[in-house]
Amino acid sequence: MYRGPASQDSPRAATDGHGGAFVVWRDYRNQTPEFSNPDLFIQRVTPLGTIAPGWPIEGIGVCTDSHIQGEYFLTHDGMGGVIVT
């Protein structure tokens, strides 16, 4: 999980079907006084725990909407990807 200057919490993981995993977390990096809701970011890691090739170290925004991102879940899609709800 990315360790940026802001807080991150509530990581959840799902297999990628190849020995690695997808990890989704709440991230407060875009928080401002007007925007106090965390965003959801995702990262893919290899079986060795390193960031998967092609994935940015800071993760990818899954939901960066200004509304509250409440409960979230993820599951392997059976084709090497992941579904986040």
All heavy atoms as an XYZ file, in Angstrom:
651
protein
N       0.841     -1.171      0.000
C       0.000      0.000      0.000
C       0.887      1.235      0.000
O       1.865      1.304      0.727
C      -0.909     -0.025      1.231
C      -1.977      1.022      1.208
S      -3.274      0.723      2.433
C      -2.557      1.456      3.868
N       0.532      2.201     -0.796
C       1.252      3.470     -0.921
C       1.313      4.196      0.424
O       0.326      4.276      1.132
C       0.527      4.317     -1.965
C       0.985      5.735     -2.090
C       2.246      6.035     -2.586
C       0.163      6.777     -1.727
C       2.662      7.349     -2.725
C       0.560      8.089     -1.867
C       1.818      8.367     -2.367
O       2.227      9.667     -2.507
N       2.462      4.700      0.774
C       2.639      5.480      2.007
C       2.912      6.927      1.633
O       4.052      7.353      1.541
C       3.814      4.938      2.825
C       3.550      3.606      3.426
C       2.763      3.798      4.666
N       2.550      2.510      5.297
C       1.895      2.393      6.403
N       1.406      3.435      6.999
N       1.717      1.208      6.931
N       1.864      7.686      1.392
C       2.006      9.079      1.010
C       1.981      9.996      2.220
O       1.975      9.533      3.367
N       1.940     11.292      1.988
C       1.964     12.252      3.083
C       0.669     12.302      3.881
O       0.655     12.805      4.996
C       2.217     13.581      2.371
C       1.680     13.374      0.997
C       1.927     11.926      0.684
N      -0.421     11.803      3.348
C      -1.708     11.816      4.043
C      -1.996     10.434      4.620
O      -1.315      9.459      4.329
C      -2.811     12.234      3.075
N      -3.028     10.363      5.417
C      -3.412      9.098      6.043
C      -4.036      8.150      5.034
O      -4.689      8.580      4.080
C      -4.435      9.351      7.150
O      -3.886     10.126      8.167
N      -3.842      6.882      5.266
C      -4.525      5.826      4.533
C      -5.051      4.841      5.575
O      -4.415      4.642      6.605
C      -3.578      5.071      3.586
C      -3.022      5.905      2.467
C      -1.694      6.517      2.792
O      -0.944      6.009      3.606
N      -1.393      7.637      2.178
N      -6.205      4.227      5.292
C      -6.728      3.235      6.218
C      -7.628      2.241      5.500
O      -7.867      2.360      4.305
C      -7.454      3.890      7.399
C      -8.689      4.691      7.012
O      -9.306      4.432      5.955
O      -9.068      5.583      7.785
N      -8.095      1.280      6.245
C      -9.067      0.278      5.810
C      -8.662     -0.501      4.562
O      -9.449     -0.640      3.616
C     -10.432      0.934      5.591
O     -10.860      1.585      6.764
N      -7.442     -1.055      4.518
C      -7.071     -1.847      3.346
C      -7.863     -3.146      3.266
O      -8.176     -3.756      4.290
C      -5.587     -2.126      3.559
C      -5.418     -2.086      5.042
C      -6.397     -1.054      5.537
N      -8.188     -3.529      2.049
C      -8.834     -4.815      1.785
C      -8.130     -5.433      0.599
O      -7.705     -4.732     -0.315
C     -10.312     -4.625      1.488
C     -11.032     -4.033      2.697
C     -12.500     -4.262      2.638
N     -13.071     -3.779      3.887
C     -14.119     -2.994      3.968
N     -14.740     -2.617      2.878
N     -14.581     -2.615      5.131
N      -8.025     -6.745      0.586
C      -7.278     -7.424     -0.467
C      -8.095     -8.557     -1.079
O      -8.973     -9.129     -0.438
C      -5.970     -7.976      0.090
N      -7.777     -8.852     -2.338
C      -8.362     -9.990     -3.053
C      -7.271    -10.578     -3.936
O      -6.417     -9.857     -4.450
C      -9.551     -9.558     -3.899
N      -7.304    -11.867     -4.125
C      -6.330    -12.535     -4.980
C      -6.426    -12.020     -6.414
O      -7.495    -11.606     -6.860
C      -6.528    -14.060     -4.964
O      -5.530    -14.659     -5.802
C      -7.903    -14.468     -5.462
N      -5.304    -12.069     -7.109
C      -5.333    -11.758     -8.541
C      -5.395    -13.046     -9.364
O      -5.382    -13.015    -10.582
C      -4.137    -10.899     -8.959
C      -2.801    -11.613     -8.837
O      -2.753    -12.804     -8.436
O      -1.782    -10.985     -9.158
N      -5.439    -14.189     -8.686
C      -5.515    -15.477     -9.367
C      -4.185    -15.993     -9.862
O      -4.109    -17.054    -10.470
N      -3.104    -15.246     -9.595
C      -1.769    -15.637    -10.041
C      -0.753    -15.578     -8.909
O       0.439    -15.396     -9.151
C      -1.316    -14.735    -11.193
C      -2.233    -14.763    -12.378
N      -2.294    -15.820    -13.256
C      -3.159    -13.878    -12.801
C      -3.215    -15.575    -14.171
N      -3.759    -14.409    -13.914
N      -1.219    -15.666     -7.674
C      -0.330    -15.642     -6.512
C      -0.116    -14.267     -5.924
O       0.450    -14.129     -4.854
N      -0.558    -13.243     -6.616
C      -0.454    -11.873     -6.111
C      -1.795    -11.419     -5.577
O      -2.693    -12.231     -5.328
N      -1.945    -10.127     -5.408
C      -3.188     -9.599     -4.849
C      -3.445     -8.182     -5.331
O      -2.538     -7.470     -5.746
C      -3.127     -9.615     -3.332
N      -4.695     -7.815     -5.258
C      -5.119     -6.424     -5.418
C      -5.434     -5.904     -4.026
O      -6.050     -6.608     -3.223
C      -6.388     -6.331     -6.281
C      -6.168     -6.682     -7.715
C      -6.464     -7.963     -8.180
C      -5.663     -5.752     -8.607
C      -6.284     -8.290     -9.509
C      -5.474     -6.076     -9.941
C      -5.779     -7.346    -10.390
N      -5.026     -4.684     -3.727
C      -5.305     -4.072     -2.439
C      -5.997     -2.742     -2.698
O      -5.518     -1.924     -3.485
C      -4.020     -3.838     -1.622
C      -4.350     -3.209     -0.275
C      -3.247     -5.140     -1.440
N      -7.123     -2.531     -2.027
C      -7.853     -1.267     -2.100
C      -7.835     -0.649     -0.713
O      -7.960     -1.350      0.294
C      -9.309     -1.478     -2.574
C     -10.102     -0.174     -2.527
C      -9.337     -2.047     -3.977
N      -7.666      0.681     -0.655
C      -7.656      1.375      0.636
C      -8.294      2.746      0.504
O      -8.421      3.292     -0.577
C      -6.236      1.497      1.171
C      -5.345      2.417      0.382
C      -5.129      3.754      0.605
C      -4.554      2.086     -0.761
N      -4.262      4.268     -0.318
C      -3.885      3.266     -1.180
C      -4.343      0.914     -1.486
C      -3.022      3.289     -2.270
C      -3.496      0.956     -2.576
C      -2.842      2.124     -2.953
N      -8.692      3.291      1.673
C      -9.167      4.671      1.720
C      -7.950      5.570      1.881
O      -7.069      5.298      2.687
C     -10.121      4.893      2.888
C     -11.446      4.225      2.679
C     -12.472      4.661      3.679
N     -11.976      4.478      5.042
C     -12.733      4.528      6.116
N     -14.008      4.783      6.017
N     -12.212      4.343      7.311
N      -7.924      6.660      1.119
C      -6.763      7.542      1.087
C      -7.225      8.992      1.211
O      -8.150      9.408      0.536
C      -6.020      7.330     -0.237
C      -4.636      7.896     -0.236
O      -4.497      9.111     -0.014
O      -3.687      7.125     -0.464
N      -6.552      9.735      2.081
C      -6.929     11.123      2.354
C      -6.024     12.123      1.636
O      -6.022     13.299      1.969
C      -6.895     11.367      3.868
C      -7.921     10.548      4.601
C      -7.679      9.216      4.917
C      -9.140     11.096      4.961
C      -8.624      8.455      5.585
C     -10.097     10.341      5.629
C      -9.830      9.024      5.943
O     -10.771      8.281      6.595
N      -5.287     11.695      0.621
C      -4.328     12.586     -0.047
C      -4.970     13.789     -0.724
O      -4.328     14.817     -0.883
C      -3.482     11.812     -1.057
C      -4.243     11.373     -2.289
C      -3.375     10.642     -3.271
N      -3.249      9.245     -2.888
C      -2.707      8.319     -3.659
N      -2.221      8.641     -4.832
N      -2.648      7.075     -3.257
N      -6.209     13.698     -1.150
C      -6.882     14.797     -1.833
C      -7.794     15.600     -0.913
O      -8.576     16.422     -1.372
C      -7.694     14.267     -3.017
C      -6.804     13.653     -4.070
O      -5.702     14.129     -4.319
N      -7.252     12.567     -4.675
N      -7.693     15.357      0.383
C      -8.560     16.023      1.345
C      -8.200     17.506      1.473
O      -7.037     17.874      1.563
C      -8.430     15.336      2.700
C      -9.411     15.823      3.716
C      -9.371     14.968      4.969
O      -8.648     13.999      5.054
N     -10.146     15.337      5.944
N      -9.227     18.340      1.457
C      -9.084     19.778      1.672
C     -10.163     20.186      2.671
O     -11.058     19.389      2.976
C      -9.288     20.562      0.369
O     -10.644     20.401     -0.050
C      -8.340     20.110     -0.725
N     -10.143     21.412      3.166
C     -11.216     21.828      4.092
C     -12.611     21.670      3.493
O     -13.561     21.361      4.194
C     -10.897     23.298      4.360
C      -9.428     23.392      4.173
C      -9.112     22.427      3.045
N     -12.745     21.860      2.180
C     -14.054     21.711      1.536
C     -14.354     20.262      1.171
O     -15.483     19.906      0.888
C     -14.125     22.537      0.232
C     -13.725     23.978      0.344
C     -12.225     24.190      0.284
O     -11.541     23.515     -0.492
O     -11.733     25.032      1.048
N     -13.335     19.435      1.118
C     -13.457     18.047      0.634
C     -12.834     17.129      1.675
O     -11.646     16.879      1.670
C     -12.731     17.937     -0.711
C     -12.749     16.567     -1.327
C     -13.930     15.943     -1.646
C     -11.559     15.914     -1.590
C     -13.931     14.684     -2.226
C     -11.550     14.649     -2.161
C     -12.747     14.045     -2.481
N     -13.651     16.681      2.616
C     -13.114     15.904      3.728
C     -13.387     14.414      3.629
O     -13.273     13.696      4.600
C     -13.673     16.441      5.051
O     -15.085     16.319      5.043
N     -13.747     13.959      2.446
C     -14.027     12.536      2.263
C     -12.819     11.840      1.650
O     -12.228     12.343      0.703
C     -15.229     12.351      1.342
C     -16.473     12.969      1.906
O     -16.743     12.848      3.087
N     -17.232     13.664      1.078
N     -12.467     10.676      2.166
C     -11.346      9.948      1.557
C     -11.735      9.388      0.198
O     -12.911      9.215     -0.108
C     -11.083      8.825      2.554
C     -12.414      8.587      3.193
C     -13.069      9.942      3.280
N     -10.719      9.118     -0.606
C     -10.894      8.480     -1.909
C     -10.501      7.016     -1.786
O      -9.837      6.609     -0.832
C     -10.004      9.149     -2.961
C     -10.394     10.589     -3.209
O     -11.600     10.902     -3.171
O      -9.496     11.405     -3.450
N     -10.885      6.218     -2.775
C     -10.470      4.814     -2.817
C      -9.395      4.654     -3.881
O      -9.539      5.144     -5.001
C     -11.650      3.906     -3.161
C     -12.808      3.887     -2.174
C     -13.886      2.935     -2.666
C     -12.350      3.507     -0.779
N      -8.314      3.970     -3.504
C      -7.218      3.686     -4.426
C      -6.947      2.191     -4.436
O      -7.247      1.485     -3.466
C      -5.951      4.450     -4.008
C      -5.966      5.884     -4.427
C      -6.693      6.822     -3.721
C      -5.276      6.298     -5.561
C      -6.721      8.144     -4.110
C      -5.300      7.620     -5.966
C      -6.021      8.548     -5.233
N      -6.372      1.714     -5.539
C      -6.057      0.299     -5.697
C      -4.602      0.132     -6.118
O      -4.034      0.992     -6.795
C      -6.996     -0.365     -6.727
C      -6.840     -1.892     -6.710
C      -6.778      0.212     -8.123
C      -7.924     -2.625     -7.491
N      -4.021     -0.972     -5.695
C      -2.663     -1.334     -6.073
C      -2.641     -2.847     -6.327
O      -3.398     -3.592     -5.707
C      -1.683     -0.993     -4.947
C      -0.233     -1.274     -5.246
C       0.272     -0.499     -6.447
O       0.214     -1.000     -7.565
N       0.733      0.716     -6.227
N      -1.798     -3.265     -7.237
C      -1.616     -4.705     -7.473
C      -0.208     -5.077     -7.031
O       0.755     -4.372     -7.343
C      -1.794     -5.048     -8.943
C      -1.808     -6.539     -9.201
C      -2.120     -6.839    -10.644
N      -2.328     -8.265    -10.838
C      -2.682     -8.796    -11.982
N      -2.860     -8.042    -13.042
N      -2.859    -10.104    -12.078
N      -0.104     -6.168     -6.283
C       1.203     -6.635     -5.822
C       1.456     -8.041     -6.341
O       0.530     -8.813     -6.580
C       1.323     -6.597     -4.285
C       1.271     -5.169     -3.770
C       0.243     -7.423     -3.612
N       2.727     -8.339     -6.514
C       3.157     -9.646     -7.014
C       3.173    -10.661     -5.873
O       3.035    -10.292     -4.711
C       4.567     -9.553     -7.605
O       5.486     -9.306     -6.540
C       4.666     -8.455     -8.662
N       3.390    -11.937     -6.183
C       3.519    -12.933     -5.123
C       4.662    -12.625     -4.138
O       4.633    -13.064     -2.997
C       3.803    -14.234     -5.886
C       3.175    -14.023     -7.220
C       3.386    -12.558     -7.518
N       5.646    -11.831     -4.574
C       6.757    -11.454     -3.695
C       6.461    -10.210     -2.871
O       7.285     -9.773     -2.072
C       8.034    -11.239     -4.514
C       8.537    -12.467     -5.267
C       9.729    -12.094     -6.131
C       8.888    -13.579     -4.296
N       5.284     -9.612     -3.076
C       4.907     -8.430     -2.320
C       5.379     -7.122     -2.914
O       5.225     -6.062     -2.300
N       5.938     -7.160     -4.105
C       6.362     -5.930     -4.777
C       5.232     -5.409     -5.656
O       4.308     -6.147     -6.001
C       7.618     -6.165     -5.635
O       7.314     -7.165     -6.624
C       8.791     -6.637     -4.781
N       5.314     -4.156     -6.029
C       4.294     -3.577     -6.901
C       4.392     -4.229     -8.276
O       5.480     -4.380     -8.833
C       4.469     -2.055     -6.988
C       4.215     -1.448     -5.599
C       3.524     -1.452     -8.029
C       4.548      0.006     -5.497
N       3.255     -4.626     -8.800
C       3.216     -5.293    -10.100
C       3.698     -4.350    -11.204
O       3.437     -3.147    -11.152
C       1.797     -5.771    -10.397
N       4.410     -4.895    -12.198
C       4.872     -4.070    -13.317
C       3.713     -3.331    -13.980
O       2.630     -3.889    -14.172
C       5.490     -5.083    -14.284
C       5.866     -6.243    -13.429
C       4.818     -6.298    -12.344
N       3.958     -2.066    -14.308
C       2.949     -1.255    -14.965
C       2.014     -0.514    -14.029
O       1.222      0.317    -14.472
N       2.093     -0.809    -12.742
C       1.240     -0.134    -11.765
C       2.024      0.997    -11.107
O       3.147      0.796    -10.658
C       0.763     -1.121    -10.706
C      -0.330     -2.005    -11.206
C      -0.212     -3.053    -12.065
C      -1.710     -1.901    -10.897
N      -1.430     -3.616    -12.307
C      -2.373     -2.927    -11.581
C      -2.456     -1.052    -10.086
C      -3.744     -3.112    -11.501
C      -3.819     -1.244     -9.999
C      -4.453     -2.265    -10.711
N       1.437      2.195    -11.012
C       2.144      3.304    -10.377
C       2.282      3.080     -8.874
O       1.392      2.494     -8.245
C       1.262      4.519    -10.678
C      -0.094      3.965    -10.925
C       0.120      2.589    -11.505
N       3.389      3.526     -8.313
C       3.662      3.305     -6.895
C       2.582      3.884     -5.988
O       2.300      3.347     -4.926
C       5.063      3.831     -6.504
C       5.450      3.313     -5.138
C       5.117      5.343     -6.588
C       6.908      3.467     -4.809
N       1.949      4.983     -6.425
C       0.927      5.631     -5.594
C      -0.457      5.018     -5.765
O      -1.426      5.466     -5.171
C       0.880      7.129     -5.871
C       0.383      7.502     -7.241
C       1.459      7.481     -8.326
O       2.620      7.127     -8.065
O       1.116      7.819     -9.468
N      -0.577      3.965     -6.573
C      -1.861      3.328     -6.816
C      -2.666      4.079     -7.865
O      -2.233      5.087     -8.408
N      -3.859      3.566     -8.116
C      -4.763      4.149     -9.106
C      -6.071      4.480     -8.397
O      -6.610      3.651     -7.656
C      -5.023      3.157    -10.262
C      -3.728      2.865    -11.003
C      -6.089      3.692    -11.215
C      -3.838      1.758    -12.029
N      -6.592      5.671     -8.646
C      -7.868      6.053     -8.045
C      -9.000      5.190     -8.561
O      -9.203      5.074     -9.761
N      -9.716      4.565     -7.645
C     -10.889      3.758     -8.000
C     -12.130      4.636     -7.944
O     -12.979      4.589     -8.819
C     -11.060      2.570     -7.030
C     -12.367      1.838     -7.276
C      -9.897      1.624     -7.133
N     -12.225      5.442     -6.897
C     -13.329      6.389     -6.753
C     -12.779      7.639     -6.082
O     -12.360      7.598     -4.931
C     -14.462      5.792     -5.932
S     -15.896      6.885     -5.850
N     -12.762      8.729     -6.823
C     -12.267      9.997     -6.298
C     -13.376     11.048     -6.329
O     -13.112     12.242     -6.377
C     -11.036     10.480     -7.100
O     -11.394     10.588     -8.478
C      -9.873      9.518     -6.950
N     -14.609     10.589     -6.289
C     -15.760     11.469     -6.285
C     -15.800     12.260     -4.971
O     -15.303     11.808     -3.948
C     -17.040     10.639     -6.436
C     -18.257     11.489     -6.652
O     -18.418     12.015     -7.768
O     -19.036     11.660     -5.691
N     -16.418     13.428     -4.985
C     -16.469     14.257     -3.785
C     -17.471     13.755     -2.754
O     -17.516     14.254     -1.642
C     -16.800     15.704     -4.163
O     -18.065     15.771     -4.785
N     -18.268     12.770     -3.101
C     -19.213     12.195     -2.142
C     -18.520     11.134     -1.289
O     -17.451     10.644     -1.630
C     -20.408     11.588     -2.876
C     -21.242     12.614     -3.562
N     -20.972     13.037     -4.841
C     -22.301     13.321     -3.142
C     -21.843     13.957     -5.190
N     -22.665     14.149     -4.175
N     -19.152     10.776     -0.213
C     -18.577      9.793      0.707
C     -18.489      8.428      0.041
O     -19.453      7.950     -0.548
C     -19.419      9.696      1.993
C     -19.347     11.016      2.761
C     -18.958      8.538      2.863
C     -20.261     11.081      3.956
N     -17.326      7.804      0.147
C     -17.158      6.416     -0.274
C     -17.262      5.566      0.991
O     -16.326      5.520      1.773
C     -15.797      6.201     -0.954
C     -15.711      6.781     -2.346
C     -15.259      8.228     -2.360
O     -14.304      8.585     -1.730
N     -15.960      9.049     -3.092
N     -18.403      4.965      1.186
C     -18.658      4.189      2.391
C     -18.028      2.813      2.308
O     -16.875      2.661      1.934
N     -18.807      1.808      2.618
C     -18.307      0.437      2.566
C     -17.895      0.075      1.146
O     -18.534      0.495      0.185
C     -19.382     -0.537      3.041
C     -19.632     -0.483      4.521
C     -18.433     -0.956      5.320
O     -17.819     -1.984      4.975
O     -18.097     -0.275      6.298
N     -16.853     -0.703      1.032
C     -16.418     -1.165     -0.279
C     -15.899     -2.585     -0.163
O     -15.469     -3.024      0.904
C     -15.362     -0.241     -0.892
C     -14.140     -0.055     -0.029
C     -13.019     -0.830     -0.221
C     -14.125      0.892      0.976
C     -11.900     -0.666      0.573
C     -13.012      1.067      1.774
C     -11.905      0.291      1.572
O     -10.804      0.440      2.362
N     -15.989     -3.290     -1.262
C     -15.590     -4.691     -1.308
C     -14.889     -4.941     -2.635
O     -15.105     -4.226     -3.603
C     -16.820     -5.596     -1.180
C     -17.609     -5.327      0.061
C     -18.668     -4.431      0.040
C     -17.270     -5.932      1.258
C     -19.389     -4.160      1.198
C     -17.984     -5.668      2.413
C     -19.046     -4.780      2.377
N     -14.063     -5.965     -2.675
C     -13.442     -6.343     -3.932
C     -13.369     -7.854     -4.018
O     -13.347     -8.545     -3.007
C     -12.058     -5.717     -4.089
C     -10.946     -6.125     -3.143
C      -9.600     -5.873     -3.816
C     -11.003     -5.299     -1.880
N     -13.369     -8.328     -5.263
C     -13.295     -9.759     -5.501
C     -12.605    -10.017     -6.833
O     -12.678     -9.185     -7.748
C     -14.706    -10.405     -5.490
O     -14.575    -11.823     -5.577
C     -15.558     -9.924     -6.651
N     -11.927    -11.129     -6.917
C     -11.268    -11.556     -8.137
C     -12.337    -11.810     -9.198
O     -13.382    -12.379     -8.912
C     -10.474    -12.833     -7.818
C      -9.851    -13.504     -8.981
N      -9.027    -12.858     -9.852
C      -9.924    -14.785     -9.405
C      -8.605    -13.714    -10.768
N      -9.147    -14.885    -10.517
N     -12.077    -11.394    -10.445
C     -13.082    -11.554    -11.497
C     -12.956    -12.867    -12.273
O     -13.690    -13.121    -13.207
C     -13.067    -10.372    -12.457
C     -11.823    -10.313    -13.325
O     -10.932    -11.189    -13.218
O     -11.732     -9.364    -14.139
N     -11.952    -13.705    -11.913
C     -11.771    -14.982    -12.592
C     -10.976    -14.893    -13.875
O     -10.725    -15.905    -14.527
N     -10.561    -13.678    -14.266
C      -9.790    -13.484    -15.497
C      -8.516    -12.674    -15.256
O      -7.993    -12.046    -16.167
C     -10.655    -12.806    -16.554
C     -11.874    -13.643    -16.946
S     -12.874    -12.900    -18.247
C     -13.455    -11.422    -17.487
N      -8.049    -12.631    -14.004
C      -6.841    -11.889    -13.682
C      -7.079    -10.444    -13.277
O      -6.141     -9.697    -13.040
N      -8.332    -10.054    -13.200
C      -8.671     -8.700    -12.796
C      -9.433     -8.699    -11.484
O      -9.482     -9.704    -10.771
N     -10.015     -7.574    -11.172
C     -10.713     -7.431     -9.906
C     -11.966     -6.571    -10.120
O     -12.021     -5.736    -11.012
C      -9.788     -6.782     -8.840
C      -9.437     -5.355     -9.199
C     -10.346     -6.869     -7.438
N     -12.968     -6.824     -9.294
C     -14.185     -6.028     -9.291
C     -14.254     -5.337     -7.944
O     -14.133     -5.974     -6.895
C     -15.427     -6.908     -9.489
C     -15.358     -7.619    -10.843
C     -16.711     -6.074     -9.369
C     -16.367     -8.726    -11.008
N     -14.426     -4.015     -7.959
C     -14.556     -3.232     -6.725
C     -15.949     -2.630     -6.711
O     -16.385     -2.030     -7.672
C     -13.496     -2.105     -6.662
C     -13.643     -1.309     -5.371
C     -12.100     -2.671     -6.788
N     -16.642     -2.824     -5.593
C     -17.987     -2.249     -5.445
C     -18.048     -1.408     -4.208
O     -17.288     -1.590     -3.275
C     -19.061     -3.336     -5.352
O     -18.811     -4.145     -4.201
C     -19.105     -4.188     -6.594
